[in-house]
Amino acid sequence: MSFLASSLSKIKPSPTIAISMKAAELKASGKDIISLSMGEPDYDTPDNIKQAAIVAINKGDTKYTAVDGTAALKKAVIAKFKRENNLEYKASEICVSTGAKQVIYNALVATINPGDEVIIPAPYWVSYPDMVLLCGGTPVIVESSEKNNFKITPKDLEEKITPKTKWLILNSPSNPSGACYSATELKALAEVIVRYPHVHVMADDIYEHLTFDDLKFATIAEVEPKLKERTLIVNGVSKSYAMTGWRIGYGAGPEKLLKAMSMIQSQSTSSTSSISQAAAVEALNGPQNYIRESKLVFQARRNMVVEMLNKIEGINCNTPNGAFYVFPSCKGLLGKKTPNGHTIENDSDLVTYLLEDALVAAVPGSAFGTPDCFRISYAASEDFLRNAMQRIANSCAKLK
Ligand SMILES: Cc1ncc(COP(=O)(O)O)c(C=O)c1O
């Protein structure tokens, strides 16, 4: 009898974390690595947010809180949904967790029975399929095409719906492609889901505030009110306010689901950190200029990275509207040989070559369910990015 649970054999460690660790090891051994593999803003948390945490510590807000979040944070979350998404929620329809990641995991544990299907558009965030598998469900992947900017169409979606479909997970702006659905595109997907009352939507809006080129962020429950009772919105402060280490995410949706998620949390981690919750109240209620400023910086970086990548023969990079990732295709480099005589057979070979020759860490598209592409995070300074793109160009020029 095996000591470890059989469900573990279905999953793998997060590939993005694995690559970042490998890059960190090489760096520690003295190599001048530029790591563009991590999914977090390179900025520090804004000062007003840090101060709110210090105040919380000094006034003794250092105890367990209500499992599903402090009253103050829930109030701030409710106000955020009203202000930014025109959506009304009650406190009983909100649960605060240890990052958006725990919100998603709680929701899947709360709803998945063996054999239930979860529709996941590819390229997808690496954790969705593995979480579904851990819960005994079946991930059903919908392919998207580079031509359609890695977005799925209503037809693609409808073809995958079966009587066993429990969720569609929709992540816009997307990690890894940066693709962002417009309100019109969401409405078209919503029209399909409205026809299938057993299907629920998990809208992972964690990159909400990182949209570019005047594209207005939209979320499906706002665009199609008929779906509000069937939608769980997943959001948090990690990406928008450079707070990845504070571990605050929140979910909003039907009370029955949120109660179940809170119960699961009560038997696993209880409330998230009281201090981080106080900081998140300031993030949501305090001045929002940080968001506007960082968006402009990210947009300028994106433009530079896309332009430099597209000058490289064999690489084609779409211009995504959101998040801080680009997802170029490397099809034009496949079959070429490195100076050592190795053939670049696939995206993983290219990423390994770039790590060893250019000393730049990226992530292969196959980790996100879309081979022949790779992900670059541009959450790094302009100088780093320019240097990294130049190194990639030099290494690619050596491929014959
Ligand atoms: C699409 C997506 N959803 C959720 C998360 C998790 O966010 P958090 O750090 O708040 O748990 C991430 C983090 O990388 C992400 O990229």
The ligand as an ORCA input file, in Angstrom:
! r2SCAN-3c Opt
* xyz 0 1
  C      -4.387     33.519    -13.584
  C      -3.989     33.504    -12.149
  N      -4.930     33.228    -11.222
  C      -4.635     33.189     -9.918
  C      -3.349     33.423     -9.474
  C      -3.064     33.328     -7.996
  O      -3.031     34.574     -7.401
  P      -2.650     34.712     -5.861
  O      -1.193     35.040     -5.812
  O      -3.510     35.847     -5.370
  O      -2.958     33.434     -5.192
  C      -2.330     33.689    -10.400
  C      -0.950     33.881     -9.947
  O       0.011     33.724    -10.669
  C      -2.665     33.745    -11.773
  O      -1.736     34.027    -12.706
*
